[in-house]
Amino acid sequence: VAAVACVLGVDVGGTKVAVAPVDRSGAQLAGALIEPSESGSTEAFLAALEATLVRSLAKFKEFAPPAMGLACAGTVDVSEGVVNKSPNLPLVDVPLARLLTEGLGMPVVLENDAKAAVWAESVAGVAVGLKHVVLLTLGTGVGGGLLLDGRVYRGAGGGAGELGHMIVQTGGVLCGCGARGCLEMYASGRALVRYASTRVRDPELDPEGVLLALRVKGRLTGGAVARLAMQGHPGALEAVEQLAGWLGIGLVNVSNTLNPEMIVVGGGVGRLGELLLGPAREFLGKNAMPPGRDEVRVVSAKLGNEAGLVGAGLAAWAAMAGTGDAGLGAGA
Ligand SMILES: [Zn+2]
């Protein structure tokens, strides 16, 4: 097999690691290697991650990747290659890029997962060619990534784009970040479950007791509510409508603040598509200011689960070209 110019893109999550070869255009060249990630101590996590990456280098040997990009959730100092803090990984101020570069004998660069995802959507997804793009990821939590003037926007300390923590309700639900009333508490998968839970004993909204049965079995998840809504279940539909109202508030704030050309909505809850985006878009149209409200397109993400690893690969390409924010480590 002829060698194809590619790097390895890696998405490191709290439960699994996904690795795949990514070419310069952001195309994924083979199916991903997916292995569980270790959630115990920092040492155990690092050892397991390095072992997975060694196996991925063997699996994708024919592609002869010269570098690796790695995306994870949390605050990442991209230029230093340090993970400062992550909501789902046991990493605090860990120089992950240097450790992996030394361990693997290959340059490794880091990127935040939501920033990787907006990068990927703008190069190989739904926002190709656009320069002002906001990504909102609606999963267990709510993540955000900003592409402004054609570049991933990081802010002064790398913390820009935490859209899930814009406060939308004074004295609202307590968020994991310590504040009350964050968008994440109202537009995430967990919020969808909360909305559905209030409708379980209503005979008109849960006529066959489907929601109630799921809750009793401990299986009332965001995904389950979403599936029921898509099947037309009245209580699940109302829950989605409630979530869409809060999402609409987030969209108005984003449009008024940044005037993006496109807001891309991804994540598990984002798969609801028009059921969710329709009412949220309508709220945006009524409440945001011109010219933003008339220009912005609100669309579903295209890349799904692959967005993180594709964006990580693009970060590695940019580092090799000297155009990225991450420098290649000393081991390069
Ligand atoms: Zn918060």
Residues whose N, C-alpha, C, O or C-beta is under 5 A from the ligand:
A	BS01	ZN	G164 H165 C175 C177 A179 C182
